[in-house]
Amino acid sequence: MIVPGSGAAPQIHPLDPNDPQELGGYQLLGRIGAGGMGVVYLAETRTGRKLAVKAILKEYVQDPEFRTRFRREAAAAMKVRGRFLATLIDADPDGDQPWLAVEYVEGPSLSAVVQANGPLPEADVRRVLAGVAEALRSVHQAGIVHRDLKPSNILIGQDGPFVIDFGIAQASDSTSLTRTGLKVGTPSFMAPEQVRGSVSSPAADIWALGAVALYAATGQRAFGEGDTTVVYYRVVHEDPDLSTCPAWLLPLVQACLAKDPEERPGVQEVLDFVNEIPAGFRAATTKITAGPDVVPLDDDATTLRDDDATVLKAEVAEPAPEPTPEPGASRRRLLSRPITWIAAAAGVLVVGAGATALALGWPSGVPEGGPTTASAPASASPSASAVIDECLVGTWRLDELTAQVRLGEDTVEATGFEGRVTEFQPDGTELVHYDDAEPLRAPTSAGEYTETWTGTATYPIRTEGDVLTTTGVDHSDVTVVKAIGDESREYQPSGGTPQLDYTCDDTTYTESATGYEATYTRLD
């Protein structure tokens, strides 16, 4: 597990004699390092807040095209907010010394962690990729392409991974510097279209995410190291070396490193994959598929994990007879794939307009008579034509929730989330606030399973007759801790959204679907 102190945090060096003492009114405390675009300083505001301030190199300052583009990209980047982003706080593209100030993350880079401790175990690879994918979603929604995603631009902070330098690499694109041969990006993590000099789309960041995934899990670069020109050639013309890639990760890396940008998955599919959402409940078109060299896991395969979370797969030619379970076997079977298995195959997800636990045990889609599932887009914003029942408008507190769910081989009743507050707005936006809610609870043969949610989820909704339909979901502000026994894991939720039947009057609101019912009391 990644913990603070894994790898060396950047050392703060004293200022050089020629370094400024302040930039933009921020006192400079020392040097963090230097990169391809400038020197990075540790700075402090008058209130004591720490910032990383990057002073742009003189080569860029002298290029008027760069200043114009930097001004535009910095303005756009300052509007981007995301849980896994080191936020751009301030910038001055017009000064004699252009600079930008970014939230300081006290922690090592992913590259430092891997260099110090070796490849990450599966659980940590999933956690890092989920955070980075969420960060990319926020960046792409702002119309920005990162263009230089790499392990050194992913910092491991106290609260998870943080992506830095978004929006700035693109500012240097199409300047005289790039036209004379200076490529923006790092060779092993640059998409083929970047190497060719084409305009980059969000798919270029997905390519880099695949290369980052391989590095995190193996410590290896997909196209090797060495002379830059040689690496560029491999990126454009050769297949990546995935011989050391763990089997569980191989489908994701193969899909992300597709030469054709159109064949790469989107952010939502990456999130579905790393969060182990069953195929029937994934919200995006499936582009991550097992290749010819991957043995898919199914009922005829056995999965073992050692203490370092190394995945070992052994295909079984003929299924053996089911042995008589010994005492305690059901607990060991449920915990043989820790919380990651419980989250995906066992089946507790909060989906739809605050609904929960809608039978993820169904193998694909939903059974006849069950709730329909709609695709959840990358962001949630109400439609201009959204129609919502006026009775719903207001604030409601959840009093009681029950749901029949599949956990492992059993169907159990889940309850919980008492105190969760749902706010319906006239424009068709539903805000679900979890901070004061009780955990979701379900009994299992391995002990009580719980999900503790924090943050606020946003759903665009519409109503017709007695049916409420959600048309998307934004979980970027939500964190879920899933636990069973002594094991727990933190997740960024994602998933499809169903239709719900509902009733509403002056005091009470109910929502229901097959195997699910919840009752709310009006607060206003």
C-alpha positions in Angstrom: 0.0 0.0 0.0 1.2 3.5 -0.8 1.7 5.5 2.4 3.2 8.9 3.0 6.9 8.5 2.9 7.0 6.0 0.1 9.8 7.4 -2.0 11.6 10.6 -1.4 9.6 13.8 -1.4 11.3 16.6 -3.5 14.1 18.2 -1.6 13.8 21.9 -1.3 17.1 23.6 -2.3 18.2 27.1 -1.2 17.6 29.8 -3.7 20.5 30.6 -6.1 22.1 34.0 -6.0 20.4 35.0 -9.3 17.0 33.7 -8.2 14.3 36.3 -7.4 13.2 36.6 -3.7 9.5 36.9 -4.7 7.2 36.5 -7.7 3.8 38.2 -8.0 3.9 39.0 -4.3 4.6 35.5 -3.2 7.7 35.0 -1.1 10.0 32.3 -2.5 11.4 29.9 0.1 13.6 27.6 -2.1 13.9 25.7 -5.3 11.9 22.5 -5.8 13.4 21.8 -9.2 13.7 22.7 -12.8 11.9 21.3 -15.9 11.7 21.8 -19.6 9.7 25.0 -19.3 11.2 26.7 -16.2 12.3 26.7 -12.6 9.9 25.6 -9.9 10.1 27.4 -6.5 8.4 26.7 -3.2 6.5 29.8 -2.2 4.3 31.0 0.7 1.4 33.4 0.8 0.9 36.0 3.5 -1.5 33.6 5.2 1.1 30.8 5.2 -0.3 28.7 2.4 2.4 26.8 0.4 2.5 27.1 -3.4 4.6 25.8 -6.2 5.5 28.7 -8.4 6.9 28.0 -11.9 9.0 30.8 -13.5 8.9 30.3 -17.3 12.2 30.0 -19.2 13.5 33.1 -21.1 13.4 31.1 -24.4 9.6 31.1 -24.1 9.3 34.6 -22.8 10.8 36.0 -26.0 8.2 34.3 -28.1 5.0 36.4 -28.5 3.0 33.4 -29.7 3.8 31.6 -26.4 2.6 34.6 -24.3 -0.7 34.7 -26.2 -1.3 31.0 -25.8 0.0 30.9 -22.2 -2.4 33.7 -21.3 -5.4 31.8 -22.8 -4.4 28.4 -21.4 -3.7 29.7 -17.9 -7.0 31.5 -17.8 -8.8 28.2 -18.7 -6.7 26.1 -16.3 -7.6 28.4 -13.4 -11.2 27.4 -13.9 -10.5 23.7 -13.5 -11.2 22.1 -10.2 -10.9 18.5 -9.3 -10.2 16.3 -6.3 -7.1 14.9 -7.8 -5.7 18.0 -9.4 -3.1 20.4 -8.0 -5.1 23.5 -8.6 -3.7 26.4 -10.6 -4.1 29.4 -8.2 -2.6 32.4 -9.9 -0.5 33.3 -13.0 1.0 36.3 -14.7 1.6 35.7 -18.4 2.4 39.4 -19.2 5.2 40.2 -16.7 8.8 40.4 -17.6 9.1 37.0 -15.9 5.9 35.0 -16.6 5.0 32.6 -13.8 2.2 30.5 -12.5 1.4 29.4 -9.0 0.0 26.0 -8.2 -1.3 24.3 -5.0 1.7 22.7 -3.4 1.4 18.9 -2.8 3.7 17.6 -0.2 4.6 14.2 -1.4 6.8 12.2 -3.8 6.1 11.7 -7.5 4.9 8.4 -8.8 8.3 7.9 -10.4 10.1 8.5 -7.1 7.8 5.9 -5.4 8.5 3.3 -8.0 12.2 3.9 -8.1 12.4 3.7 -4.3 10.1 0.7 -3.7 9.6 -1.0 -7.0 6.4 -1.7 -8.9 3.1 -1.0 -7.0 0.7 -3.8 -6.0 -2.5 -4.1 -7.9 -4.6 -2.3 -5.3 -2.4 0.8 -5.4 -2.2 0.7 -9.2 -6.0 0.8 -9.3 -6.1 3.6 -6.8 -3.6 5.7 -8.7 -5.2 5.1 -12.1 -8.7 6.0 -10.7 -7.4 9.3 -9.3 -5.5 10.2 -12.4 -8.5 9.3 -14.6 -10.8 11.5 -12.5 -8.2 14.3 -12.9 -8.1 13.9 -16.6 -11.9 14.1 -16.8 -11.9 17.5 -15.0 -9.1 18.7 -17.3 -10.8 17.5 -20.5 -14.2 19.0 -19.5 -12.5 22.4 -19.4 -11.4 21.9 -23.0 -7.7 21.3 -22.1 -5.4 18.5 -23.1 -2.6 17.8 -20.6 -0.1 16.7 -23.2 2.6 15.8 -20.7 1.1 13.2 -18.3 3.9 11.1 -16.9 4.9 9.5 -13.6 6.9 12.6 -12.5 3.7 14.8 -13.0 1.7 12.6 -10.7 2.4 13.4 -7.0 1.4 11.0 -4.2 -0.1 13.2 -1.5 -1.7 12.5 1.8 -5.1 12.2 0.1 -4.2 10.3 -3.0 -2.6 11.0 -6.4 -2.5 14.6 -7.7 -1.9 15.5 -11.3 0.2 18.6 -11.9 1.2 20.8 -15.0 -2.2 20.4 -16.8 -2.9 23.0 -19.4 0.6 24.4 -19.5 2.3 22.0 -22.0 -0.4 22.9 -24.5 0.5 26.6 -24.2 3.8 25.9 -25.8 2.3 24.1 -28.8 2.5 25.8 -32.2 5.1 28.4 -30.9 8.3 29.0 -32.9 10.1 26.8 -30.4 8.0 23.7 -31.3 8.1 24.5 -35.0 11.9 24.4 -34.9 12.0 21.0 -33.3 11.3 21.2 -29.6 8.6 18.7 -28.9 6.3 19.1 -25.9 6.1 15.9 -23.8 8.2 13.0 -22.7 9.1 10.5 -25.4 8.0 7.3 -23.6 4.6 8.8 -22.7 3.9 10.7 -25.9 1.1 9.4 -28.2 2.1 8.8 -31.9 0.1 11.8 -33.1 2.1 14.0 -30.7 5.4 12.7 -32.1 4.1 13.4 -35.6 3.3 17.0 -34.6 -0.5 16.6 -35.1 -3.0 18.5 -32.9 -3.5 16.5 -29.7 -6.9 15.4 -28.4 -7.9 14.0 -25.0 -7.0 10.6 -26.5 -3.4 11.5 -26.3 -3.8 11.7 -22.5 -5.4 8.3 -22.5 -2.3 7.0 -24.3 -0.1 8.5 -21.6 -2.4 7.0 -18.9 -1.8 3.5 -20.4 2.0 4.1 -20.3 1.7 5.3 -16.8 -0.3 2.2 -15.8 2.4 0.0 -17.2 5.1 1.9 -15.4 3.3 1.9 -12.1 2.7 -1.9 -12.2 6.1 -2.9 -13.6 8.6 -0.1 -13.4 9.1 -0.4 -17.2 8.4 1.9 -20.1 6.3 0.6 -22.9 8.8 1.7 -25.6 12.0 1.4 -23.7 14.6 4.0 -23.0 17.6 5.5 -24.8 18.0 7.9 -27.6 15.0 10.2 -28.0 14.8 9.6 -31.8 14.8 5.9 -31.4 12.0 6.0 -28.8 10.0 8.3 -31.1 10.4 5.8 -33.9 9.2 2.9 -31.6 6.2 4.9 -30.4 5.0 5.6 -34.0 5.9 2.3 -35.7 6.4 -0.5 -33.2 4.2 -2.4 -30.7 4.8 -1.7 -27.0 6.8 -4.2 -25.0 4.1 -5.6 -22.6 5.9 -8.8 -21.7 6.1 -7.8 -18.0 2.5 -6.4 -17.7 0.3 -8.2 -15.1 -2.5 -10.1 -16.8 -5.2 -8.2 -15.0 -3.9 -4.9 -16.4 -3.0 -6.0 -19.9 -6.4 -5.3 -21.5 -6.4 -1.7 -20.3 -2.8 -1.0 -21.4 -3.3 -2.6 -24.8 -6.4 -0.4 -25.4 -4.9 2.8 -24.2 -1.8 2.3 -26.3 -3.7 1.8 -29.6 -2.0 3.7 -32.4 -5.4 5.0 -33.6 -6.8 7.6 -31.2 -10.3 6.5 -32.1 -9.6 3.0 -30.8 -8.6 4.2 -27.3 -11.1 4.1 -24.4 -12.6 7.1 -22.8 -12.0 8.2 -19.2 -15.3 6.6 -18.0 -14.3 3.2 -19.4 -11.0 3.4 -17.7 -12.7 4.2 -14.4 -15.1 1.3 -14.9 -12.2 -1.0 -15.6 -10.0 0.0 -12.6 -13.0 0.0 -10.3 -14.0 -3.5 -11.5 -17.5 -2.5 -12.6 -19.1 -5.6 -14.2 -19.4 -5.4 -18.0 -23.2 -5.3 -17.9 -23.1 -2.1 -15.7 -20.4 -0.2 -17.4 -21.5 3.2 -18.6 -19.2 3.5 -21.6 -18.7 1.6 -24.9 -16.4 -1.2 -24.3 -13.0 -0.8 -26.0 -11.0 -2.5 -23.3 -11.1 -6.2 -24.3 -8.9 -9.1 -23.6 -6.4 -9.6 -26.4 -5.2 -12.9 -27.8 -2.5 -13.2 -25.2 -4.8 -12.8 -22.2 -6.5 -15.7 -20.5 -9.9 -14.2 -19.4 -11.0 -15.0 -15.9 -14.2 -17.0 -15.7 -15.7 -19.9 -13.8 -13.0 -22.1 -15.2 -10.1 -20.1 -14.0 -8.5 -19.9 -10.6 -7.1 -16.6 -9.2 -4.5 -16.4 -6.5 -2.9 -13.3 -5.0 0.2 -13.4 -2.8 0.9 -10.9 -0.1 2.3 -8.4 -2.6 -0.9 -8.6 -4.7 0.8 -10.3 -7.6 -1.8 -11.9 -9.8 -1.3 -15.5 -10.8 -3.7 -17.2 -13.2 -4.0 -20.9 -13.9 -6.5 -22.0 -16.5 -8.4 -25.2 -15.5 -9.1 -27.6 -18.3 -12.0 -29.3 -16.6 -13.9 -28.0 -13.6 -13.3 -30.1 -10.5 -16.2 -31.4 -8.5 -17.3 -28.9 -5.9 -15.8 -30.1 -2.6 -17.8 -30.1 0.6 -17.0 -26.8 2.3 -15.0 -27.0 5.5 -15.9 -24.7 8.4 -15.0 -21.1 7.7 -14.5 -21.8 4.0 -17.2 -19.3 2.9 -15.4 -16.5 4.7 -12.0 -17.4 3.1 -13.7 -17.6 -0.3 -15.3 -14.2 0.1 -12.1 -12.6 1.2 -9.8 -14.5 -1.3 -10.2 -11.4 -3.5 -10.2 -8.6 -1.0 -12.4 -5.5 -1.2 -11.8 -5.0 -5.0 -13.7 -8.3 -5.6 -16.5 -7.3 -3.3 -17.0 -4.0 -4.9 -17.3 -5.5 -8.4 -18.7 -9.0 -8.3 -20.4 -8.9 -5.0 -22.6 -6.1 -6.0 -23.1 -2.9 -3.9 -23.2 0.3 -6.0 -25.1 3.5 -5.5 -26.7 4.3 -8.8 -29.4 6.5 -10.2 -31.2 9.2 -8.3 -29.8 8.2 -5.0 -30.9 4.6 -5.4 -28.6 1.9 -4.1 -27.6 -1.7 -4.4 -29.6 -2.7 -7.5 -28.6 -6.3 -7.9 -25.1 -6.2 -9.4 -25.2 -9.9 -9.3 -27.2 -9.9 -12.5 -24.7 -11.1 -15.1 -25.5 -8.4 -17.7 -28.0 -5.7 -18.0 -31.0 -6.3 -15.7 -33.6 -9.1 -15.5 -37.1 -8.8 -17.0 -39.0 -6.5 -14.8 -35.9 -4.9 -13.3 -35.0 -1.2 -13.6 -33.7 0.0 -16.9 -30.1 1.3 -17.1 -29.0 4.4 -19.0 -25.5 5.4 -19.8 -23.9 7.9 -17.5 -21.9 10.6 -19.3 -18.7 11.9 -18.1 -20.3 15.0 -16.6 -23.7 15.7 -15.2 -25.5 18.9 -16.2 -29.3 19.5 -16.5 -30.8 19.6 -19.9 -32.4 22.9 -21.0 -35.6 20.9 -21.6 -35.5 19.1 -18.3 -38.9 18.6 -16.8 -39.3 17.9 -13.1 -42.4 17.3 -10.9 -42.9 20.5 -8.8 -43.8 18.3 -5.8 -40.2 17.1 -5.7 -38.6 20.5 -5.6 -37.1 21.0 -2.2 -34.9 19.2 0.3 -35.5 15.7 1.6 -33.9 13.5 4.3 -33.7 9.8 3.9 -35.4 7.9 6.7 -35.3 4.3 5.6 -33.8 2.3 2.8 -33.9 -1.4 2.0 -32.5 -3.3 -1.0 -32.1 -6.9 -2.0 -28.5 -7.3 -3.2 -26.2 -10.1 -4.3 -23.1 -10.5 -2.2 -20.9 -13.3 -3.3 -23.2 -16.3 -3.6 -25.9 -15.0 -1.3 -28.7 -12.6 -1.7 -29.0 -10.3 1.4 -30.9 -7.3 2.5 -28.9 -4.0 2.6 -30.0 -1.0 4.7 -28.5 2.3 5.7 -27.8 5.8 4.5 -30.1 7.3 7.1 -29.7 11.0 7.2 -28.6 11.4 3.6 -30.0 14.6 2.2 -31.4 14.9 -1.4 -32.1 18.3 -2.9 -34.2 18.6 -6.0 -33.8 21.9 -7.9 -36.3 23.4 -10.4 -33.9 23.1 -13.3 -33.8 19.3 -13.1 -30.7 19.0 -11.0 -30.6 16.6 -8.0 -27.9 17.0 -5.4 -27.3 14.1 -3.0 -25.4 15.0 0.1 -23.7 12.1 1.9 -21.6 13.8 4.6 -24.1 13.3 7.4 -25.4 9.9 6.2 -25.0 6.6 8.0 -23.1 3.9 6.1 -24.8 1.4 3.9 -24.8 -2.0 5.6 -25.3 -5.6 4.5 -24.6 -8.8 6.4 -22.3 -11.4 4.8 -20.8 -14.7 5.7 -17.5 -12.8 6.2 -19.0 -10.2 8.5 -20.8 -6.9 8.0 -20.2 -5.2 4.7 -20.3 -1.3 4.8 -20.0 1.6 2.3 -19.3 5.0 3.8 -19.9 7.8 1.4 -18.8 11.5 1.7 -19.3 14.5 -0.6 -22.1 15.5 -2.9 -23.2 13.7 -6.1 -25.0 15.6 -8.9 -27.6 14.1 -11.1 -29.6 15.7 -14.0 -33.1 14.2 -13.8 -36.5 14.3 -15.5 -39.9 13.0 -14.4 -42.7 11.6 -16.5 -45.9 10.2 -14.9 -44.7 8.4 -11.8 -41.2 7.6 -13.2 -38.0 9.5 -12.4 -35.1 9.1 -14.8 -31.5 10.2 -14.2 -29.6 11.2 -17.4 -26.1 11.2 -16.0 -24.1 11.6 -12.8 -21.2 13.6 -11.6 -19.4 11.7 -8.7 -16.2 13.9 -8.9 -16.8 15.2 -5.3 -17.7 11.8 -3.8 -15.5 9.3 -2.0 -16.6 5.9 -0.9 -14.9 3.7 1.6 -15.9 0.0 1.3 -15.1 -2.3 4.1 -15.7 -5.9 5.3 -14.1 -7.4 8.4 -10.8 -5.7 9.0 -10.3 -4.8 5.3 -11.2 -1.5 3.7 -10.6 0.3 0.4 -11.4 3.8 -0.9 -13.0 4.2 -4.2 -14.2 6.9 -6.6 -17.7 5.7 -7.6 -19.0 5.3 -11.1 -21.8 3.4 -12.7 -25.0 3.4 -14.7 -28.2 5.1 -13.6 -31.7 3.4 -13.5 -35.3 4.6 -13.7 -37.2 4.7 -10.5 -40.9 4.7 -9.6 -41.7 7.5 -7.1 -44.5 9.0 -5.1 -44.5 12.5 -3.6 -46.7 14.6 -1.3 -46.3 17.6 1.0 -44.3 15.6 3.6 -43.1 12.3 2.1 -41.2 11.2 -1.0 -40.6 7.5 -1.9 -38.6 5.9 -4.7 -38.6 2.2 -5.6 -37.5 -0.4 -8.1 -37.4 -4.2 -8.1 -35.8 -5.2 -4.8 -35.3 -1.6 -3.6 -37.3 1.0 -1.7 -36.4 4.3 0.1 -38.5 6.8 2.1 -37.7 10.5 2.6 -39.2 13.3 4.8 -39.3 16.8 3.5 -37.0 19.3 5.3 -38.4 22.6 3.8 
